[in-house]
Amino acid sequence: MTATEARPDAEAPEKEIGKDRRRKEDQRLITGRTRWTDNIQLPGMLHLAMVRSPFAHARITSIDTAEAKRSTNVVDVVTGQDLAETQGTLINAWPITPDQVTPTHLPVAIDRVAFAGEIVAVVVARSAAEARDAAELVDVEYDELPAALDLKEAAAADADNGGALAHPDLGTNKSAYWVFDSGEAGTGGDVDEAIAKARADGIVLEREYRQQRLIPAFMEPRSTVVDPTGEQLTVWSATQIPHILRFALAATTGIPESKLRVIAPDVGGGFGGKLQTTPEEWITVALARRTGKPVKYTETRSESLMAAHHGRDQWQKLTLSAEKDGTVTGLKVELLADLGAYISLVGGGVPVLGAFMFNAIYKFPAYHFAVQTVLTNKTWTDAYRGAGRPEATFAIERLMDELAAEVGVDPLEIREKNWITHEEFPFTTVAGLEYDSGNYEKATAHAKDLFGYDELRAEQRRRRESGDPVQLGIGVSTFTEMCGLAPSRVLGQLDYGAGGWEHASVRMLATGKVEVVTGASGHGQGHETAFSQIVADRLGVPFEDVEVLHGDTQVAPKGLDTYGSRSLVVGGEALVKATDKVVEKAKDVAAHLLEASAEDLEFAGGRFTVRGTDQGVAIQEIATAVFAAHNLPDGMEPSLDSDATYDPVNFNYPHGTHLCAMEVDTETGALRMRKYTCVDDIGNVINPLIVSGQVHGGLVQGIAQALWEEAVYDDSGTLVSGSFTDYLLPTAADTISFEVDHTTTPSLTNTLGTKGVGEAGTIASTPAVVNAVVDALRHLGIHDVRMPCTPERVWRAIQDAGSGTEPTTGAAAPHFDASTGMEGTVDRTTGGDR
């Protein structure tokens, strides 16, 4: 091959980063040409059905499988005892303290069940329908035990003082007690001193908030297929974490990691709900090995709601101290966090993620955080979109509204008084994190303009003065989050079981096309599109010529997968580094072909040119020349392919201002969202269209927590919101058109200047909505409505306020101290805890 002359009039490729691009994935996804796990059919494949406990807590006294085994086309029926040697155990990858109390979690229970929905037997049949029919014939006898259901009561129970224990052999429901104190850490002052001073001459606010239990409710139920017939055992799973799943299976089953291949095909949503290693995956592997045949399990929607992990579920007690003008001086946070019956993959660490975010965008001089994690006889909890950050943001943003009301100023004014100004970045917070960049003033000013803030406040005043039965409330949420998990050494200091790095490979093919391999496995975020845009810009090749491969541990052997808004800020940076290595390799070949010094070459628009001349060669031509290997520099291997592993230097800190206007009918409690505006700062934007979709989806999930969603258990521990009839997921008809925009302060910690976006809408929207509801009712003496803010709860709060009594809907609940589990009582403002 010979070098070609550069055409002076040739147009440079159009810049891809910042362009609206429809997702590459959508063509196959919306036309049904994709492969979900449940679509996979293998020769001789068998199907599984799970027999699940109807009791929250019980001893298994007997299991009779005879009638089920006689059913048509049933191959086997197995119990936990049958699988005792092969089923392995589920792991907890984040023991947050050395003395954490961790119950053993077997995929199939042997002698006792700890939540309603726990698996006690498995049917293997030639079809899924036949397996489900036979499962109903398995006769299990139980001896029901007292169940630990109420979070506060469970925290107070122990072997000495009585109360139901989720695992009687452990003698306690308390799992771990984790504390961060700014005075002890050297990141701030003594919070007790700050509070004492404010009690004498300032403001002290004490509030308690309930984060209800939520269900991720992803679009595609979980499904697993295992083929044991090849040299490797191949596992297809609807998972967010194929690499972590592979490691966990190898670590607990005795299967060599080299003999395991895990594939996450197209996955229909996760929201953290598939950031999990599940009993069903372990069972499917065990039964594929037992039968020697391919085996499939796909859960029903009812099973998904009942037994796939849940999210949130906290009691939050906050004490804020401030000077009389509203300048904050201290913040004390005490949490009870419900883990459910078992400690899941990272479930125990979810509150720890939130620990660093309660201080949010504010300059608190002193801060104390403590969480007591608690075992109960409910479905286990783990990450749900935002994972600890939404819980923290909700509490502090509700509390800042309370502070504004106490001081008698606008909620935005109290925030501006206390937030970090743009001149102060980078800023080290009282929690010890360094925020690298941000501009809260700019995002807030833009949001106010788009929202028509002043005009809506004027309308609110008019409605107040006229006694309009439909009152207007305006809710504010100014947030930041830590995402893009994170320097591996930092995670190690937090006792997290994995690192925060990500891996990428870039392959230049002989025809000039490009293959990208990433360890960040997508499940609907648009990775293939955004990563193609990045590579197209860095290499100067057409967007259409880039193919992105992911989700298969044999194709992409290294990776830590997708969660915590890390794909772009960590996986994208690994991709940039790998791409730049390709360019450096190609530069040496270009210099050789052009008979020039590499130092004299410039690379732009996909071409290397000799500085000051019109002589050049395209990178695609170099790829072909390297493939032929006829004329390469001496000693150079014939390959441009490059790998890179990136370990981030810091967390990533997107931020934004969300404003919500809610109309509340004070006669009926009916709610109507009037307007919602958000301005997020996520650094440089790769694809605005994808970003808007991420924000819209996040907003709906956060708004749904505020208004509709709640996992409810009855007094026996049965999930009574176990279908979409009872667990209210919003549709497009339930929402409005959101006004979404962004400001840009690039991140200083990665090449692209990007920040995470996947969780932003969910984190910010919940407090914005609840603040709006409370703002509409505050003049009636109402200071809180517990989520979800249903019309009934709003109506009851209004009736209680009108009677001149404290809101009393629901029984009195014990007040708590995170270190002791119980202290005094406080009235709930809404319905029961179960």
N, C-alpha and C positions, 0 to 999 in steps of 0.2 A: 504494500500500500504506500502511496505517496501522499505528502501533505498537499492540501488544497488551498487555493487562494480564498481569503475571506472576501465576500461581496460587501463593499462599503454600504450598499443600499439595503442590505438584508435587515429585516426587522428582528429585533430581539424578541425572544419569547415573552408573551404577556405574563406578568407577575401573577402567581397563583395565590400566595398568602394574602388574605384579606378579601378574596373573591367569594361570592356566593356560588357554591357548586352543589348541585343536587347530588345526593349520596349515590356512589357507585353501587352500594349494596341494595338500594331500593328496587332496582329492576328485577332482581330475583326474589326479593322478599315479598313485594306486593303482587307479583304474578304467580306466586306459589311454586316457583322453580327451585326453592331451597330445600335443605334437608334438616328438619328438626329431629331431635333424637328419637322421638316416637315414630317418625317415618321410616326408620331404619328397619329393614327386614333381612334376616340372614337365614340360610338354609338350616332347617331343623331347629329353629329357635323356639325356646320355651318361654313361658310368661309367668310372672309372679303376682300374687295378691297377698296383702298383709292382713293378719288378724290383729286388731288393735284393742287395747283395754278400754272399756267404757268407764272405768273408775279412775279417779285422780290418784288414789293411793290404796294399794291392796296387796295382800299376799296371794300368790298363785298356788292354789292347793292341788289342782289337777288339770291336765289338758288331755282330752280325748279326741284323737285325730282319725279314728277308724272310719267313721262314716264319710268324712271328707276324702280319705284315701280311696274309697270305693267309687267315688264319683267318676263320671265319664271323662276320659282323657287327662286325669290327674296323674302326674308322674311321681310326686312325692309331697309329703307334708312334714315340715320340720319345726322343731321347737328350739328354744335357746339352748337346752341341754344337748340336743343333737348337734348343734354348731359350736359347742363350747370350745373345741380345740382349734377351730378354723375361722371364727368370725372376727377375731381381733377386738380392739376397743377403740372408741372415739377419743380423739386427743383434744386437749386444751393447749393452744399454742401461746397463751399469754397469761401465765400465773402472775398476778400483779404484786403478790407479796410472797416471801419464802414460806410463810406458814399458812398459805391459802388452803382452806378446806375444800377438797375436790372429790366428789363422789365418782366411783367407777361407772362409766357409761358403756354398757354392752349394747350392740346393735339390736339383739333380740333378748328381751328380759328372760331371766331364768327362774327366779323365785319370788320377785316382787316388782310391781310397777309403781312408777313415781309420777305419772301424769296421764290424763285421759288422752289416749291416742298412741301410747307407747306400744310397740310391737311385741307380741307374745308368741306368734307362730307365723309361718310362711307357707303358702300353697304354691306348688310348681305344677303348671298344667300346659297343655298344648295351645291354648288360646287364652287371651286375657279375660274374656267373658266366663270361660269355664273355671278359671282360677278364682275369680270373684265369687261365683256361685258356690264353689266348694268351700271358700273361706267362711261362708255363713254357717257351714255345717260343723266347723270346729267348735267343740264344746269345752269351754274353759270355766273352771270353778274358782271363785275368788273369795277371800276373806277380807272384807273392806276394813281399812285402817283410817284413823283420823288424818285429815288432810290439812296441810299448811297452805292457806290460800290468801288471806289478807296480808299484805306486805308488812305493815307495821306490827301486827300480831306475831307474824313469823319471826321478825327480827328480835322480838322480846322473848320468844320461847327457847327453852333449853331443857336438858335432861333433869336438872335440879329444880327448876321453878315451874315446870309444867308447860303445857301448850303443845300443839301438834308439831311434829318434826317431819320434814320432808324425807329425811333419811335417818331413821332412829338410831342406826349404828354409829352415826357421826356425833350424836349427842348435842348438836346445835344446828341452827339454820344459818348462822353467820358464816360466810365464806372467807372474806378478806376485808381488812380495814386499811385503806390507803389514804395518806395525808400528804398535802403540800402546804407549807407555811412559808410565806415570804420572809419573815423574820429569821427563821432558821436557815433558809436557803440563801440568805444574803441578797435577795432581789428586792426587798422592801422592808417596811417597818413592822412593828408589832400590831396586829389587828385588834387585839383586845384593848390595848392602850388607846387606839383610835376610837373605838366604840365607847369606851368609858369617858373619854374627853367630850365626845359628841353628846352623850347623855347629860353631861353637866352644862354644856353650852353649844348646842348645835341640834342636829336632826339625827334620829336613829329610826330606821324603818325595818320592821321584821315581817316577812311575808312567807307564806307556804304555798307552793304550787304543785299541782299534780300533772305529771306527764303520763297520759293514759297509755295502755298497751295497744300497739298497732300491729297489723299484719301486712307484710310486703305486697302480697297479692299480685305477683308478677303475671304477665299475660300467658306465658307458657308454663303449665305445671311441670314439676321436676320429673325427669325421666333419665333412666340409665340403661345402657345395653352393654353387656360384657361378652366378648368372644374369646374363649380359652383355647381355640383349636389351632392357633398358629404358634410360631416360635416365641412370640410375645403374647402376653395377655392384653387384649385391647379393650379399653373402657371408653365408651362414648357417654358423655354426661352433659345435661343442660346445666352447666356450672360457669361461674365467673373465674374459677381458679384452677385450671387444669394442671398447672405445674405444682401448686401446693397440694392438690388432691393426690397427684402421683407420689409425692414425697410421703404424705401421711399414710397412704395405703402400704407403701413399701416399709415404712417404719413400724407398722403395727401388725402386719399380716405375715411377715417373713418372706414375701415375694421380693426378689432382688429388683432394685429400681430399674436396672437395665432390661428387665423382662416385663416391664409395665409401659404401655403406651396409652396415654389419656388424650382424648380428643373432645374438645368442646365445639360442636358444629354451630350453626346459627342458633343463637339462644334468644328466646323471646322475653327479654327483660330480666332484670335481677334485683336492682334497687337495694343491694346488700343481702337480699334473701337467698341468693345463690352464692354468696361469699361464705361457703360452709362445706364441711365434710359431713356427710349425712349417714345415718344408720342404713338407709336404703341402698346407698352405694356399696357399703361394706357387705350387706346381705347379698346383693346381686353378684358381687365378686365371689363370695363364698359359695353360692349355689351354682355358679358357672363352673367353678373348680370341682364341686361335688358331683355334678352331672356330666361334666365333660362336654357340654353343649352350650351354644350361645343362649343367653338369658336376657330378658327385658323386663323392666318394671317402669310403669308410668302411673303416677299418682292421680287420683281423682281430685277435683277441685275441693271437695269437702275434706279429703285427707290433707290437702295442701294448707287449707285454712286452719286445720286442727293441729297438725303435727310438724309442718315446716316452721322454722323458727320465727318468733315474733320480735318486735322491736320496742324501744323506749321503756316504759314502765318504771317510773321513778317518783318518789316523793322528794321535793326540794324545799329545804328551809334556808332562807337567805336573810342575812342581817347586813344592812348598809348604813354606814355612818357618813355624815356630811356636815359641812359648815352651814350656817343659817342661810347663806345665799345659794346653796345647792352645790357647792364645790365638794366633790366626793373625797373622803379621807380613808375609808376602809370598806372591805367587803369580806364577809364570812359566809361560806357555803357549806351546808351539811346535806348529804344525800343518803337516801336508801334506794338501792337499785335491785330490782327483782331479776335474778338470773334464770328463774324457772327451775325445773327439776334437775338439770345438769348444766355444767359450765361448758359452753360450746367453744368453737374454734378460737374466737377472739372476744367472746361475749363479756368476760370479766374485765377486759380492758376498755370497753366502750366508754364507761364513765371517766376513765383516766384521760382519754382523748378530750373529753369535755372540760376536764380540770383546767386546761391551759387557755380556755376560751371564755370563762365566765367574766373575766375582766374586759373582754371584747375590745372596743376601740377607745377605751377610757383610761385615763391616767390615775389609776388607783395607787395611792402611796403604800397601802398595806393590804394583804390578801391572805386568806386561809381557806383551804379546801379540804374536806374530808368526805369519803364515801364508804359506807358499809354495804358490801354486796351480800345478798340474801338468797338462800335456796327456798323455793316453794314447790308445791305440787301442781305446777302449771307447765305449759309448753316452754321449753328453753328459749331464752332471748339472745340476740346477737345484733350485729350491725343492721341498721335500716337507714336508708339514704341520709347521709350526714353523720351518723354514728357518733353520738355524744355532742357534736357541735350544735345541732338544732336544739337539744335540751338546754345547753348552756345559753344560747342566744335568746331562747324564749324567756328564760328566767330573768336575765339581766335587762332585756328590753321591756319586760313587764315592770320591773322594778324601777327603771328610769322614768317610765310614765308616772309611777307612784310618787317618785321624788319631785317631778315637775308639778304634780297636783299639790303636794305638800308645800312647795315653795310658792306656788301660785303663778307659774310661768308656763309658756307654751312648751310642749314636749320637745320640739326641735331646739329651743333655746337652752334647755338643760343639757341636752346632748352636746351642743356646740361649746358650752362652758367647760365640758369635761373631756372632749375628745382630743386625740393626738392631732396636732395641726400638720399640714403638709410640709412645713419647714423643718419639722422635728424628725423626719425620717432620714436614715434608719433609726428605729426607736426600739429600745429594749423594754419589754413590759414587766409588770410586777410578777408575772408568772415565769419570767426568765427567757421568753422568746424574743427574737429580734425580727420585727416587722421591717422588711427591706424597703417597701415603697407603698405609697397610697396618697389619696387626696380626698378626704371625706367631705371637705367643704364643696369641692367642685361637683361631686356626685349628688350631694344633697341639694345644691342650688339648681342643678339641672332637673332633678326629680320634682322639686317644688314648682318649677315653671311648667313642666309637662302636665303635672297633676292639677294645676290651678289651685294651689294650696290656700292662698289668701282668700280667693273667691268662695271656696268651700267652707272656710272658717266663718266667713260673713254669713253664708246661708245657714250654718249651724246656729249662729247667734239668733238669727231671725226665727228659726223654728223653736228655739228655747223660749224666746220672748212671747211668741204667739201661742205657746202651749200645744203645738202640733203633736198629735198622738204618734206620728211617725217621726222619730228623732234621727238626726244624722250624727254619726261618729266618725272621727278621723283617726286612723291608726298609723303609727310610725314604727319603723324598724330600721335601724342603722346597724350593719353587721360587718364582721370580718370572720374568716375561718382559717384554720390551718389545714392545708391539704397537701397532696403530693408527697405522701409518706416516703420517706424522710431519711436523713442521714442514718446509715446502718448503725453507727456507733451510738447515736442518740436513742434509737430503738432498743439497742442492747442495754443501755442504762435504764430503760423502762421495763426490762425483762421480757420484751417482746421476742417471740421465738424465731423470727425471720429478719431479713434485712430490708432495706428500702430501695435497693438498686433495681435497674432494669436493663435488658439486653436487646440489641438489634443487630441485624446483618443486612448488608446491601450487596446484591449480586448484579454485576453487569453481564448481560447475556450476549452471545456472539452477534445477534442481530441488532444490538443497540438498545433492546428493551431492558427493563430493570425489574428485578424481583426484590422485594423488601420482606424481611422476616422479623417479626416483633414478638417479644414475650408478653406484651400487653394485649391480652385476649379480650376482644370486644364482645358486647352483648346488646348491641343496638345503638351505640354512641356515634357511629360513623367513622370509626378508625380508618377503614380502607380509603375513605375519601380524604380526610384531613392529612393522613400520613402521605398519601400520594401527592398532595399539594406541597407539602414540605420538601419531599424528595425532588419533585419536578422543578422547584425553584433552586434548590441547591445544586442540582446537576444540569439544569438548563435543558431538560428533556420534556416532551409533551406529557401532560397529565395522564393522558390515555395510555401511555407507554409504561406506566408504573403499576405493578401488581403487588398487592400486600397479602402476605401469608401469615396466619396466626392460628392459635387455638389448638395446636397439635404438638404434643411434646416430642414427636419424632421429627417434625418439620422445624419446629422452633424449640430446640431442646433446653434453652435457658430462658428463665423469665420468672417474674413474681406477680404477673396477672393484673387484673383491673378492679380497683375499688378506691375509695378515698380521693377521687378526682386526681389520680396520679398518671393516667395514660399519656396525656400530652406533656405535662411538665417534667415527667421522669422518662417515660417511654419515648416521647418526642425528642428529648435531648439526647438519648442514646442513639436515636436515628440520625440526628444531626452529626454527631461525632463519627458514626460509621460512614455517612455520606462524605464527610470532609476527608476521611482517610482514602476513599475511592478517588477523590479529586487529586489528592497528593500523589497517589500511585500513578494516576493517568498523566500527571504533569511530567514525570520523568520520561514516560514513553513519548509524550508530545515533544519534549525537548529533543529527544533522539531523532524522531521523525522529521522535525523541522530544522535539525542541525543547529540548534541554538542552546544557550545556557538556560537551565530551568529558572534561574533568577530573573531572566529577561522576559519570561512569559506572563501574560495576563489571562485570567479565566473569567469570562462573562458570557451569559446567554448560551451556555453549553459549549463554548469554543475556547480553545487556547490560541492566543495570537502572540506573535513576537512584538514586544512593545515598540511602537513607532513604525511598524510595517503593516502590510495587508496580508501577510502570510499567516495561515492558521489551520487548525484541524479540529473537527468536532469530537466530542467525547464518545459519541456513538461509533465513529470511525476508529477511534483508539480501541474501543471494546472489540471490534472485529479484528484489528491488527493483533491484539493480545491473544485472541482465540487462535489465529493462524500461527502466531509465534515465529514468523519468518524473519522479523527484523526488530528485535527487542534489545534494550541495553544489556551489556554483558552482566551476567549474574542475576538478572531479574527473573523471578518466577512468572510464568504466563497466567497471571490472574490479577484482576482489579478488585476482586471481592474483598470486603472488609467487615469486621465485627467491632462492636464497641459495647462496653458495659458502663453505665453511668450510675454513680451513687450521688444523690443530690447533696448539696452543701447546706441546705436549709429546708424547712417547710416552705410552703407557698401561701400567700395571703391575699386572696381576692377580697373585695369588700363591695358594699353598695348601700343604697338607701331605697327602701320600699315604703310606699304610701298607699293606704287603703281607705276607701270611704264606704261605710256600711249604713244602711237604713234599717232601723229597728222599730217595729210596731209595738209600742208600749202597752197596747191593749191585748195583743195576742202572742207577743214574743216572736212573731215572724221576722225573718232576716232577709235582706236583699243586698247583694253587693252592687254598689253603684259604680265604683271606679277602682281600678288597681293600676298603679304606675310603679315601675322599678327601674332604677339606673344602677347597673352593676359595673364594677371596674375589675375586669379579668385580664388586664394587661393587653398585649397585642393579640388580635383575633385572627385565627387562621381561616375560619369559614363562618361568616356572620349568620348564614342560614342554619347551620348546625347549632351554633350558639343559641339562636332564638328558640329552636326546638328544645334544646336542653333546659333553657330557662322556663319555657312554657310548661314542660312536663314537671319540673321541680316545683313551680308555683302551685300547680294543681295538687301535688302530693302534700305540700305544706298547708294549703288552704283546707284540704280534706281533713287533716288532723284538727284544725281549729273548729271546723263546722260539722263534720260527719262521722269520721271513722273512730271506732273503739272496739277492741276485743273484750267481750264481757263474759265472765264466768258466773255460774250460779253457786249457791251455797254448798253444793256437792263437788264442785270443781269441773262441771261440764261446761264446755264452751257453747254458750247459747247464741253467739253470733258466728255460727259455723257455716253459713252460706251467704251468698250475695243478696239474699232476701233480708238478712239481718245485719250483715256487715256492709255498711253503705259506702260503696265506691262511687265517686262522682263521674258523670259522663260530660260530654261537651255541652249538653243541654243544661247542666247544672252550673256552668261557669260563664264568665263574660269574656269579652276580648280584652286582653291585657295590653297595656302600653309599656313596651320594653325598649330600653336604650342602654347605652354604655358610655362611660368615660374611659380614658386610657392612661394609666401610669404603668409603664412596662416593669416587669419584674427585673430585679438586678441580679438574680441568682441563676438565670439560665440564658442561653444564647438567643432563644427566640423571644424572650421578654414576655412569655405567656404566664397566665395564672389559671388555676382550676375553675371549672364552671359547672360540672355535673351536679353538684349538691347545693349550689348557691340559692336557687329558687326555693328549695325546701327549707333551708336553714332560716331564711329571712322572712318568709311569708306568714308562718304561723303566728308569731307575735304581732305582726302588722294587723292581722285580721282580729285577733282577740283584743288588742289595744283599741281597735276601732269600735268593737262591740261595747267594751267597757266605757269608752269615751262617750258613746251615745247615752249611757245610763248613769254616768257618774253624778250628774246633778240630782239624781234620785237617791243618792246615798249608796250606790252599788260600786264596789271596788274590785270585784272579781266575778267571773263566771267560769266555772270549770269546763275544760274541754271534754268532748266536743260541745260547742255552744249551740245546742239544739234549741228550737223554739220553746220546748217545754222547760228547759233549764233557765232560759232567759225569762220566761213568764213567771216561773217560781221565784226567781231572784227579785223580780219587780214586786210580786205580791208580798214577799217577806220584807222588802224595804218599805213598802207602803204601810205595813202593819207596825212599823217602828221597832221591829225586832231584827236581830242578826239573821242572815240567811241560815235556814236549818234543814233544807232538803237533804235527806240522807241522815244516817246516824252519826252521833259524835264519834270522831276518830281519835285515837291516841296521838298526841303530839310526840315528836321524837327528837332524840339527839343521836347523831350518827354513831357515836362511840358507845352508847349504851342501848340503843334500840327503843327506848321508851322514856317519856317524861311528860306528865300532865296530859291534858286533853285539849283539843281544839275542834270547833264545829266545822264540818264539811259544808261547802257552799252548794254542792250538787249531789247527785245520786251516789249509790253505794259503790264500794271499792271493787266489788267482784263483777 
